[in-house]
Each structure stands twice: as C-alpha cells, then as structure tokens.
Amino acid sequence: MNVAQVFDVNERVCLVTGGASGIGLACGEAMAENGARVVLADIDETRLDAAVGKLQARGLRVFAERVDVSSRESVAAAFDALVSREGRLDVVFANAGVDVGAGFVARDGSRSVEGALENISPEHWREYLGINLNGVLHTLQEAARHMKPQASGKIIVTTSIASFCNVGGVGTSYFAAKAAASHLMRQAALELARYNIQVNAMAPGAFATNIAGGHVRDPDMRRLLEAANPQHRIAEPDEIKGLALLLASGASSFITGSEIVIDGGALLGLAD
C-alpha cells in the first residue's frame, strides 16, 4: 500500500464552512497543503480575508466566500459559485458553529440564573440552533445537491464530544444542537450511501480555538480543561489535520456514518 496514494487529495475541490479560524481553517489548510482547491466560507469577512491572504501568500489555492450558514440561500449561493468556477465538488466540511453562552453552572461552581433551563428564551434557541444545527442541515443539503449527480463525494461534519456527554458549564442549546447534528449526519450517510457519498463526523474535545471568544486560551480555563483530560493538555487546531485528511481521502472509502472522537481521552475520564 502506498500511503501517499491512499491519502491523496490532490486536485480535490473542497469547501469548508466556518473556515476563517480554528478547526475549520486547519481542515482547509490541510487540504490545500496537499494539493486541493479550497474555498473557506465564513460570515466573518475580516478574519476570512486575513486567513485566505496568509494561505495564498504560501502559494496555496485557497479562496474566500462569505456565507451565513443559518440561511440556506446563502449556503446555496456559496456552493453554486464554487461549482460554477471549478466544475465539481469533492469534499465538504460542515464545520461552522458558535458558542451559545452560559450553562446552568458558573465557573465558580454556583448555579447560573442566566443559563437555567427555564430562562432559555425562544430567541436564543432559534438563533443558536439556526447556526449549530440548521447550518449543518443546509450544508448537507447543498453538498448532496451537487454530489449526487456525480455519484461521489465526502462530507465531514464537525460535532463535539457534547454529542456524548453533558456539562453544566456549557449552554444547553449547544448539547441539543450537537447531538442532533450527530444523528442528522448518520441519517444523511444512510441516504447518500447509494450515491457513493461518504458522510462522517469529527467530534472534538477541547481545542484552542476562537470559540466563545477564545476562552480556552484563558489561563484559568486552560488549567481547568487540562486537569480534566487524561493527557493533561488541550489540543491545537493543527492536531485535527490527520483526521481531516483521513475522512476527505480514499483512505476512508468504506467508512460512512461514523463519528470519530478526537478528545485526548476526555470521555474516558480521569486517570490520575
């Protein structure tokens, strides 16, 4: 077996939502570094332009597309623009997501009035599920629309270990959205298997990204997260690249409907 051929993504056409930073940017960078043509799609135009500029300066084939994943029309326009320019679509990372605010437990261990179940407003619920769940649906829909006629494709959804566990310090709507996205991914995998489209998910634990205002980089929060991990550390975004390439390449040709946890063992519990 030739490893370079198995993991080959050269000339693949790829779109990454939430691609301006963090895990999305790392996935797009991994694809571009290995010869793919990549569109980074994000609602934050300033951060998006800066990320794309840096990658283009390295000679990578990366392009920017502003998208609001809560709007199917916006997602459709981004996909149509890419396929019109490149002629096909091979890989999609449905990665866009946002932090949802306080959970029912504050950082000091006290109960939070703001994050209490009975105080979740309809507006909050609609806004955050509109991004974290509906955004995945819209991305899956548009990926399927373009991939089914060509009878091939790879779709990778970013879920979270929140699909598997519950924590009081994180907002309730985040857990609902990530668990639903996990099951939605499997349903899409079941439907699209006959079209040679593999749909899988990456479920990260604590990564040092910009989500929640980059709270993972706060020294106190970082110490808490490190103490709760068997490896006593959190991950950098680049550590997602190997898994991203696995799921985007021929190496995962017989993997579909899987949610692969990448959390440094956090779900296992404490070892010491």
C-alpha positions, -999 to 999 in steps of 0.1 A, spaced: 0 0 0 13 34 -10 4 58 18 6 89 -4 -19 75 -28 -43 63 -2 -45 97 14 -42 117 -19 -65 148 -21 -46 165 -49 -69 185 -72 -99 177 -50 -124 206 -48 -133 214 -12 -155 238 7 -151 244 44 -178 263 64 -165 282 95 -132 282 77 -118 315 88 -102 302 120 -98 272 144 -107 237 133 -122 249 100 -91 267 90 -69 238 99 -90 214 78 -89 238 48 -52 243 53 -46 205 54 -64 201 22 -47 229 4 -12 219 16 -19 186 -1 -29 200 -35 -67 205 -31 -85 236 -43 -102 250 -13 -130 276 -5 -130 288 30 -165 301 38 -173 322 68 -196 350 80 -166 370 95 -152 387 64 -123 404 81 -110 372 97 -117 353 65 -98 376 42 -68 375 66 -68 337 67 -71 334 29 -44 360 23 -19 342 45 -25 309 27 -24 324 -7 9 340 2 22 305 6 11 296 -29 -19 276 -18 -50 275 -39 -75 289 -14 -104 313 -20 -128 332 3 -166 331 2 -188 349 27 -216 327 40 -243 327 67 -250 290 73 -283 298 90 -296 308 56 -300 281 30 -300 307 3 -266 320 14 -252 285 16 -266 276 -18 -250 307 -34 -216 298 -20 -218 262 -33 -231 274 -67 -203 299 -70 -177 272 -63 -191 246 -86 -196 272 -114 -159 281 -111 -144 246 -105 -169 224 -123 -173 199 -94 -174 194 -57 -155 166 -39 -152 174 -2 -173 195 22 -165 202 58 -197 213 76 -178 229 104 -194 263 112 -206 267 148 -207 291 176 -207 291 214 -241 295 230 -232 313 262 -236 303 298 -247 270 311 -265 264 344 -233 262 363 -210 293 366 -172 290 366 -171 293 404 -194 263 408 -225 284 416 -258 280 398 -263 305 369 -297 322 366 -289 332 330 -282 297 319 -311 280 338 -334 258 317 -365 279 323 -347 311 312 -337 299 278 -355 323 255 -372 314 222 -349 339 205 -318 323 220 -329 288 210 -338 298 174 -306 318 169 -281 292 181 -298 261 167 -301 281 134 -263 281 132 -252 250 150 -279 226 137 -297 243 107 -263 253 94 -253 216 92 -286 207 75 -282 235 49 -246 224 42 -256 188 39 -284 197 16 -263 217 -8 -235 192 -7 -259 164 -17 -274 186 -44 -241 189 -62 -226 155 -53 -254 131 -62 -253 138 -99 -216 130 -100 -221 99 -77 -192 107 -54 -182 129 -25 -170 132 10 -189 152 37 -174 157 71 -195 173 99 -178 188 130 -199 177 160 -184 176 195 -179 154 225 -210 172 236 -228 146 214 -219 120 240 -218 138 274 -233 167 293 -216 195 312 -233 221 334 -209 249 324 -219 250 287 -252 263 274 -280 237 269 -287 245 233 -252 236 224 -257 200 235 -291 198 218 -276 210 185 -245 188 186 -264 156 195 -290 164 167 -262 171 142 -247 137 151 -279 119 143 -285 140 112 -251 130 99 -259 93 103 -293 98 85 -275 116 56 -249 88 55 -277 62 52 -294 81 24 -264 91 4 -245 57 5 -261 46 -27 -245 76 -45 -210 68 -33 -210 97 -9 -195 91 25 -207 112 54 -189 112 87 -182 134 117 -153 146 138 -162 150 175 -135 173 190 -129 178 227 -111 209 240 -92 226 212 -75 260 214 -98 279 190 -116 312 189 -150 298 200 -166 316 230 -142 345 225 -112 322 227 -120 313 263 -99 281 261 -68 303 259 -77 320 292 -51 306 317 -76 297 343 -99 280 319 -70 262 302 -58 248 336 -93 235 343 -96 218 309 -61 204 312 -68 190 346 -99 172 333 -80 155 305 -61 122 309 -33 137 288 -34 169 309 -35 191 279 -57 206 253 -52 204 215 -41 229 190 -61 232 157 -34 215 136 -40 183 155 -72 179 136 -54 177 102 -47 140 102 -83 130 109 -95 156 83 -73 140 56 -84 105 65 -121 114 61 -116 135 30 -95 110 11 -97 75 -3 -84 61 30 -120 63 43 -137 47 12 -155 22 34 -162 45 64 -196 62 65 -219 72 93 -191 72 118 -185 99 144 -148 98 154 -139 113 187 -107 133 189 -105 145 225 -73 133 241 -92 107 260 -115 132 278 -146 109 275 -126 81 292 -125 101 325 -95 109 347 -66 85 350 -47 104 377 
